[in-house]
Amino acid sequence: RHFAEHLAVLRVRTSPLKAFDFAVQWDAGATTATSVAVTFDDGYADNLYDAKPLLEQYEVPATCFVSTGYLGQRSYWWDELEQRLLHPGRLPHALRLETASYRGQWDLNGAAWYGEEELRRLRGWKAWEEAPTLRHQIYANLHAVCRPMAEPERRSILDQLLAAVSEAAKIPSTWRPLTKDETVTLGAGGLVEIGAHTVTHPLLSACPSDVAQREIAGSRRALEQILGRPVTSFAFPYGGPADYTPDTMRIVREAGFSCAYSTTPGVVGPGAERFRLPRV
């Protein structure tokens, strides 16, 4: 409902563009104060089932930046972490997680069980706020640990956590990524542009150049094979100033992209750079 309200306003008061068209027009000095691009990151299935019908209804183009390695998977790692720790379920009184570079151990005691009452009471918690329970402390710790990890090691932590949880609810279907076929359907008709968002959504600033190159160029190749057409727009995973580097910006250019978007808050004005455009 709120998204429909946003689109109704955008349709009347702005000139909506896809991310690629926005960047090209801005670079040519052709954008105006009413130019706007609607974007989605990651590639959730609700981009197709909830967002696209409303985009079509209001005739607002948009761009969805997709992490190709998650297509057809059960969930994104951050959602799986939340589901295992901050939704109803039971953990052992002593929780131990270990990988080649990480070892974590907690005595949960009274926090072994997390119920519906806790979920309702603490649903509004934000990750940057003080953790109200030990469960939230563990979540914050593991989120920080997993964020810069390579996917195989991160997957090991999540698999160990999954094995430790009993009586856990299933991950909601609304949290799942798109499949390859759904990505094709999302991009069909020309209203929605499909952009790249790496393969495994890594912290690019923590990646060696060869890994960053595989992640960036690999996502473009995968999407072009799926869609059968060029993919020209890119968005940095996480997207903050510390989450990518001048080297990764260079790799994006050399991979053949025409523009890249960050999550640095702001409008695109004088001084903006085509390969790290800000977004509200």
SVG drawing of the C-alpha trace seen along z (x, -y; Angstrom):
<svg xmlns="http://www.w3.org/2000/svg" viewBox="-2 -21 46 51">
<polyline fill="none" stroke="black" stroke-width="0.4" points="0.0,0.0 2.8,-2.5 4.7,-1.6 1.6,-2.2 1.3,-5.6 4.9,-6.4 4.5,-5.4 1.3,-7.5 3.3,-10.6 6.4,-9.7 4.2,-9.3 2.7,-12.7 5.6,-14.8 8.7,-13.2 10.2,-11.8 11.0,-8.2 13.9,-6.5 15.8,-3.2 19.1,-3.3 21.1,-3.1 19.1,-5.8 19.4,-8.0 23.2,-7.7 23.5,-8.3 21.2,-11.4 23.0,-12.7 26.4,-12.3 25.2,-14.1 23.7,-17.0 20.2,-16.0 18.6,-15.2 16.4,-17.7 15.3,-18.3 12.4,-15.8 14.6,-12.9 14.3,-9.9 15.3,-6.2 13.5,-3.6 15.9,-0.7 15.8,2.6 18.9,4.4 19.6,8.2 16.9,9.8 14.1,10.8 11.1,12.7 8.8,10.0 10.3,7.7 8.4,9.7 5.2,10.6 4.6,7.5 6.5,4.6 6.3,5.3 2.4,5.3 2.4,1.9 5.2,0.5 3.1,1.6 0.0,0.1 1.6,-3.3 3.9,-3.0 7.0,-3.7 10.2,-2.0 12.7,-0.5 15.9,1.3 16.5,4.5 20.2,5.2 20.5,9.0 23.2,11.2 23.3,14.1 24.7,16.7 21.6,16.6 19.2,17.1 17.0,20.2 18.4,20.4 16.4,20.6 17.4,17.2 20.1,14.6 22.6,15.1 21.5,12.2 17.9,13.3 18.9,16.9 21.0,15.5 18.0,13.5 15.6,16.4 17.8,18.8 18.5,16.4 15.7,13.9 12.6,16.0 11.0,18.7 13.3,21.7 15.5,23.5 19.3,23.4 21.6,25.6 22.6,24.1 26.2,24.1 26.5,22.8 29.8,23.3 30.6,22.3 34.0,22.7 35.6,22.2 39.2,21.8 39.3,18.2 36.6,17.9 35.6,19.5 32.6,18.5 31.2,19.9 28.3,18.8 26.5,20.1 22.9,19.3 21.2,20.5 17.9,18.7 18.3,17.5 18.3,21.0 14.6,20.7 13.3,17.7 9.5,17.5 6.6,15.7 6.4,13.2 10.0,12.1 9.5,11.9 6.5,9.6 8.1,7.5 11.5,7.0 10.4,6.9 11.2,3.2 14.9,3.6 17.4,2.1 20.8,3.7 22.6,0.4 20.8,0.2 22.0,1.7 21.3,5.5 18.3,6.1 19.1,9.9 22.0,12.3 20.4,13.6 20.6,10.1 24.2,9.8 25.1,13.1 23.2,11.9 25.2,8.6 28.5,10.5 27.8,13.1 26.6,10.5 29.8,8.5 31.8,11.8 30.0,13.1 29.9,9.8 33.5,9.8 33.8,13.6 34.0,15.5 30.8,17.4 32.1,20.9 33.2,20.0 30.1,17.9 28.0,20.9 29.8,23.1 28.7,20.8 25.1,20.8 25.0,24.6 26.4,25.1 23.8,22.7 21.1,24.4 22.2,27.8 22.1,26.4 18.6,25.0 15.6,27.2 11.9,26.3 12.7,23.5 10.1,22.1 10.7,22.2 12.1,19.2 9.2,17.3 8.7,17.7 8.6,13.9 12.2,13.8 13.5,16.0 15.5,14.8 14.3,14.9 14.9,18.0 16.5,17.7 13.1,18.0 11.6,15.4 14.5,13.1 13.6,13.4 9.9,12.7 10.8,9.7 12.8,8.2 10.3,9.1 8.4,6.2 11.1,3.6 9.7,1.8 12.2,3.3 15.9,3.2 18.0,6.0 21.3,4.8 24.2,6.7 25.0,6.9 27.9,9.4 27.6,13.2 27.7,13.8 27.1,10.3 30.6,10.0 32.2,7.1 34.2,5.9 36.6,3.8 37.7,7.0 38.2,9.0 41.5,9.4 41.4,7.9 41.0,11.3 38.1,12.3 36.4,8.9 36.9,9.3 35.2,12.7 32.3,11.4 31.7,8.3 32.3,9.6 30.8,13.0 27.5,11.5 27.3,9.6 28.1,12.7 25.6,14.8 22.8,12.3 23.5,11.8 23.3,15.6 20.0,15.7 18.5,12.7 20.0,12.9 20.9,9.2 23.5,6.8 23.6,5.8 25.0,2.4 24.1,1.2 25.8,2.3 25.2,1.6 27.8,2.2 26.9,4.8 26.1,3.0 27.2,-0.2 28.6,-2.4 31.9,-4.3 33.9,-1.6 32.3,1.2 34.1,0.7 37.4,-0.8 38.9,-2.7 40.1,0.6 36.7,2.2 35.3,-0.9 38.0,-0.3 37.0,3.3 33.4,2.3 34.4,0.0 36.6,2.6 33.9,5.3 31.9,3.3 29.3,1.6 28.2,-1.9 27.4,-3.0 27.5,-2.0 25.3,-2.9 26.3,-3.1 24.1,-3.5 25.7,-6.8 22.6,-8.9 22.1,-11.9 20.8,-13.2 22.8,-13.0 24.1,-16.5 27.4,-18.4 30.4,-16.4 28.7,-13.0 30.7,-10.3 29.1,-7.9 30.7,-4.8 29.5,-5.6 26.3,-7.4 24.5,-8.1 21.0,-6.9 18.3,-8.0"/>
</svg>
